[in-house]
Amino acid sequence: MKLRDHTRESLIAYTTAQCAAVVPDGQDAAFRGAVEAHIDEALERLHRCINGCAPWRPDEFNVLQSSQHAIFLYYLANTIWTRSGDAAAPTRLFLMNKAFNGIDLFYETLMPQVFYIGHSVGIVLAKATYGEHLVLYQGVNVGRHKDQIPVIGERVVLYPYSSVVGRAVVEDDCVVSQGTRVINKTAPKGSLVFAGDKPGELAFRPRPDDLLGEYFRL
């Protein structure tokens, strides 16, 4: 994958400098070592994701494209944590993602191999179940309550300021409309989900058939 305006080494240096700006605790050398050890696998994961997303140029990572940058920082943090068990560098990468991209995405959360972020600001993603080809927009909230953990199926679109909370289940091929809150309820497969007539109720319509082609190379 081409790194726009970067080499592997300059991307490591750039990421280390970003970390020093956000967490100026003098741990630059240890952080750089963790990044250098795991960046190749993280970039492989990012490459797969970028190539699966229709709006993005295949085989190219632009660190100044904020949604790509957010996904890169997540994959790097998750890869380091998964492979080494080290929490120091992943925690710093998590804080960097908050600072630079406004997204709350913990490194222990397991995200899909291919997902698309339209705008990252205000997204909060709890440790839940996420299916492949997920679309996220600004202000989306996925929240768990104790042992009540949301399940989001494959090819789901979460439009701005929508919420999926508690024991909610959003089945495959659903679209949750802007501002709609799915709390402890099930959205059936293939539905467009929006607020019902009464508080807390949901209403459903068939989802548009051609929607996913806007987001993914399926």
C-alpha positions in Angstrom: 0.0 0.0 0.0 1.2 3.5 -0.9 1.7 5.8 2.0 0.9 9.3 0.7 3.8 11.7 1.5 5.3 9.1 3.8 7.7 6.2 4.0 7.4 3.5 6.7 10.0 5.2 8.8 8.6 8.7 8.4 5.1 7.4 9.4 6.6 5.9 12.6 8.3 9.2 13.3 5.2 11.2 12.6 3.0 9.0 14.8 5.6 9.2 17.6 5.7 13.0 17.3 1.9 13.1 17.5 2.0 11.0 20.7 4.6 13.3 22.3 2.3 16.2 21.6 -0.8 14.6 23.2 1.0 12.7 26.0 4.2 14.5 26.8 5.5 12.1 29.4 8.9 11.3 28.0 8.1 7.8 27.0 8.8 8.4 23.3 11.4 5.7 22.9 9.2 2.9 24.4 6.2 4.1 22.3 8.2 4.2 19.1 9.5 0.7 19.8 6.0 -0.7 20.1 4.8 1.1 17.0 7.8 -0.1 15.0 7.3 -3.7 16.1 3.6 -3.8 15.0 3.0 -1.1 12.3 3.3 -3.6 9.4 0.4 -5.7 10.6 -1.6 -2.6 11.4 -1.0 -1.3 7.9 -2.0 -4.6 6.4 -5.3 -4.4 8.3 -5.8 -0.8 7.2 -5.0 -1.7 3.6 -7.8 -4.3 3.6 -10.2 -1.8 5.1 -9.3 1.0 2.6 -9.6 -1.3 -0.4 -13.1 -2.4 0.8 -14.4 1.2 1.1 -15.7 2.7 -2.2 -15.1 6.4 -1.4 -11.4 5.9 -0.8 -8.6 5.5 -3.4 -7.5 1.8 -3.4 -4.0 0.9 -2.2 -3.3 4.3 -0.7 -3.3 5.6 2.9 -3.5 9.3 3.4 -2.7 10.1 7.1 -4.3 13.5 6.6 -7.6 11.9 5.7 -9.1 12.0 9.2 -11.3 9.0 8.9 -8.4 6.9 7.6 -6.2 8.3 10.3 -8.8 7.3 13.0 -9.0 3.7 11.7 -5.1 3.5 11.5 -4.7 4.6 15.1 -7.3 2.0 16.2 -5.8 -0.8 14.2 -2.3 0.0 15.5 -3.5 0.2 19.1 -5.5 -3.0 18.8 -2.7 -4.9 17.1 -0.1 -3.9 19.7 -2.5 -4.9 22.6 -3.5 -8.2 20.9 0.0 -9.3 20.0 1.9 -8.1 23.1 -0.5 -7.5 25.9 1.1 -4.1 26.4 -1.4 -1.4 27.4 1.0 1.6 27.5 1.2 2.3 23.8 -2.4 1.3 23.0 -3.6 3.7 25.7 -1.6 6.5 24.2 -3.0 5.7 20.7 -6.5 5.7 22.2 -6.0 9.2 23.7 -4.5 10.4 20.4 -7.6 9.2 18.5 -9.8 11.2 20.9 -7.6 14.3 20.6 -7.1 14.3 16.9 -10.3 12.7 15.6 -12.9 13.1 18.4 -13.6 9.3 18.5 -13.9 7.1 21.6 -12.8 3.7 20.4 -11.0 1.6 22.9 -8.2 -0.7 21.8 -9.8 -3.8 23.3 -12.9 -3.4 21.2 -13.0 -5.8 18.2 -13.9 -3.9 15.1 -14.6 -5.4 11.6 -12.0 -6.0 9.0 -13.9 -3.5 6.8 -15.8 -0.5 8.1 -16.3 3.1 7.0 -16.3 6.3 9.0 -18.1 9.2 7.3 -17.2 11.7 10.1 -15.6 10.6 13.3 -16.3 13.5 15.7 -18.5 12.4 18.6 -18.5 8.7 17.9 -18.5 6.5 21.0 -18.2 2.8 20.5 -18.4 0.4 23.5 -17.1 -3.1 23.6 -19.9 -4.7 21.6 -20.4 -7.1 18.7 -19.8 -5.4 15.4 -20.5 -7.1 12.0 -18.5 -6.5 8.8 -19.2 -3.6 6.5 -20.3 -1.2 9.2 -20.9 2.5 8.4 -20.6 5.1 11.1 -21.3 8.8 11.2 -20.7 11.6 13.6 -22.3 11.4 17.0 -23.1 7.7 16.8 -23.3 6.0 20.3 -23.0 2.3 20.9 -23.3 1.7 24.6 -23.4 -1.3 26.9 -25.0 -1.5 30.4 -23.3 -4.0 32.7 -23.8 -7.4 31.0 -26.2 -6.0 28.4 -24.2 -5.8 25.3 -25.4 -4.6 21.9 -25.1 -6.8 18.8 -24.8 -5.1 15.4 -25.0 -7.3 12.4 -23.4 -7.1 9.0 -23.9 -4.3 6.4 -25.4 -2.0 9.0 -25.5 1.8 8.5 -25.7 4.1 11.6 -26.6 7.6 10.6 -25.6 10.7 12.6 -26.5 10.8 16.3 -28.2 7.4 16.3 -27.7 5.1 19.3 -27.7 1.4 19.9 -27.7 0.7 23.6 -28.1 -2.1 26.2 -29.4 -5.5 24.9 -30.3 -4.0 21.5 -29.9 -6.1 18.4 -29.5 -4.5 15.0 -29.8 -7.4 12.5 -28.0 -7.6 9.1 -28.7 -5.0 6.4 -30.3 -2.5 8.7 -30.2 1.3 8.4 -30.7 3.3 11.6 -31.9 6.8 10.7 -30.5 10.0 12.1 -31.2 10.5 15.7 -33.0 7.2 16.2 -32.3 5.4 19.5 -32.4 1.6 19.6 -32.5 0.8 23.3 -33.0 -2.8 24.5 -34.9 -3.5 21.3 -34.4 -5.5 18.1 -34.3 -4.0 14.6 -35.3 -6.7 12.1 -33.1 -7.7 9.2 -33.2 -5.4 6.1 -35.1 -2.6 7.8 -34.9 1.1 7.8 -35.3 2.0 11.5 -36.8 5.3 12.7 -38.6 6.7 15.7 -42.2 5.6 16.3 -45.1 7.7 17.3 -44.6 7.1 21.0 -41.5 7.7 23.0 -39.2 4.7 23.0 -41.1 3.0 20.1 -39.5 2.1 16.8 -41.0 2.0 13.3 -39.6 0.1 10.3 -39.6 0.3 6.6 -37.7 -1.7 3.9 -34.2 -0.6 3.5 -33.1 0.9 0.1 -31.5 -1.9 -2.0 -28.7 0.1 -3.6 -27.4 1.8 -0.5 -24.3 -0.2 0.3 -22.7 0.4 -3.1 -22.2 4.0 -2.0 -19.9 2.8 0.8 -18.3 -0.5 -0.1 -16.7 -2.5 -2.9 -18.7 -5.7 -2.4 
